[in-house]
Amino acid sequence: MAKMKNLVAELVAYESGELTEHEQVGFFAYLYNTGHLSGLQGHYGRTFADHVNNGDIHFEGDTARTRF
């Protein structure tokens, strides 16, 4: 349950614009790596794809990593 509360808190922080660029990129990598990304609205998938296309997120095997 604590992990879910942290996820909700992170989602709220993202939606409120409270995350720095580095935090946001790390958050999207986390969403992908934990499988949560696929259950969220399309905006999240598109934003993740933008971070990949911009080079902010890359893959090591099946794991998303940030450039930071």
N, C-alpha and C positions, 0 to 999 in steps of 0.2 A: 504493500500500500504506500509506503514512503516513496518508492520510485515513481509511482503514479502521481503523487502530490508534487514531486520535483518536476515531472514532465508538464503537469498543468501549470505550475509556476513559470517554467521556461516558455511555454506557449503564450501565457499572458504577457510576460516580459517582451517577447518577440512582437506580439500584436500591438503592444503599447509603445514600441520603438525604443525600448530601454536597453537593448543589447548593442554592444559595440560591433564593429565590422568583424573583428576576430571572433567574438562570442557568437555572432550570428552564423558564421561559416562553420564553426565547431558544432553548433546546435544542429545544423542541417546534416552534417556528417553523422552525428549521433542518431538523428532520426532515421537515416538510411541504415546505419549499422544495426540498430535495434529492431528494424522492421516496422517502426511506427509510421514512416513516411507514406507507405502505401495505403494506410487507413485514413489519411488526412485529405482535406480539400485539394483540388487541383493546383491551387496557388502554390502550395508547398512543393509539389513535384516540379512545377515549372521553375520555381526559385532555386531548387536543388540543381536542376539541369543548367540554369544560368551560371551557378557557381562552378559547375563542372566545366562548362564551355569557356568560362573566364579564367580557368586554371586555378581557382581558389581551392577546389577539391579535386583530388586525383585518386586513383585506385591502386591498391597493392593487393593483388588477388581479388577477392570479393569484398575487401574492406575499404571504405572511404576514408581518406586521410586529407588533412588540410595542409595548405602550403605554409601556414604560420607556425 
